[in-house]
Amino acid sequence: MSERPVEVKPVGADEAETVHAVVHAAFEARPPLDPPAAALSETARHLEERLAHHGGLLARVDGVPAGALVLDPVGSSMYLRRFGVVPTAQGHGVATALIEAAVDAADGYDDLTVVAREELPGTIRFWERQGFREVRRESPNVELRRPLRTAVYQAPDAEAMRSLGRSLAGQLAPGDLIVLTGSLGAGKTTFTQGLGAGLGVRGQVTSPTFVIARVHPSEVGGPALVHVDAYRLGGIDELDDLDLDTSLDQAVTVVEWGEGLAEGLSESRLEVDIVRSESEEDGEHRRVEVTPVGPRWHALSFQGLG
């Protein structure tokens, strides 16, 4: 099944029986909870009423129902209810395909929101890997939210991180600003190495910690790469005062540790947040979240990188 395409389509009340069968199979396979999940006592009739309001999504593999969810807009948030994948289809990309389709279905809303059970840490880790962050906890429920314009990528190793940087480089132009955030050792410099390779710049990209900023000229007639460590900068004016060999409006500028500081450089920027997994079984796994901010990126999508 892992090599078969996943087909996700919007559904309404007429598919309530199918959605109910998928959701019930998915929730029944989970560990027993106290109190039990409401989905287990919900009838097809209840789901029909839910689907009649705002619809849902149904995933199929080879025409066989494999996953489903119910869309439930609340204010500016789109809640994903009754999210489930049948046991035989789990681990084959069905859940990720449902989330990608939910992003499209929630066009015009600010974020996607889910509610998970705190007794299921593996489920919470899954949502976190998809770019969702905890915003509220009222035992036994944990509410997690993902901004809708954020594209999320998985980087299981250093080469995957460099590959993502190389792929992103193809979207960039002179004057672009990337604000790069992540803890020590998260992979910020590794990501920038891939970016430099994709831009075709000269010189080895290393951490700029001891020089604050380093300029890598292009060897292919494109923009230079300006690599900045903002950790020791007192303000954005200090960056402007640096004696660089190129102007920032003619280069691609990457600012590490720049959150809350580098935004003043441009009204448009890419915020790239690299998050290390806290799970031992994930090893060196990283999650990379790319959020476009400002008019420069309105017509571009970053969902297909990597």
Secondary structure, DSSP 4 states (H G I P E B T S, - for coil): -TTSPEEEEEE-GGGHHHHHHHHHHHHHTSPP-SSPPGGGT--HHHHHHHHHHH-EEEEEETTEEEEEEEEEEETTEEEEEEEEE-GGGTTTTHHHHHHHHHHHHTTTSSEEEEEEETT-HHHHHHHHHTT-EEEEEETTEEEEEEETT-EEEEE-SHHHHHHHHHHHHTT--TT-EEEEEE-TTSSHHHHHHHHHHHHTBSS-----TTTSEEEE-BSSSS-EEEEEE-TT-SSHHHHHHS--SS-GGGEEEEEET-TTTGGGG-S-EEEEEEEE---GGGTT-EEEEEEEESGGGTT---TT--
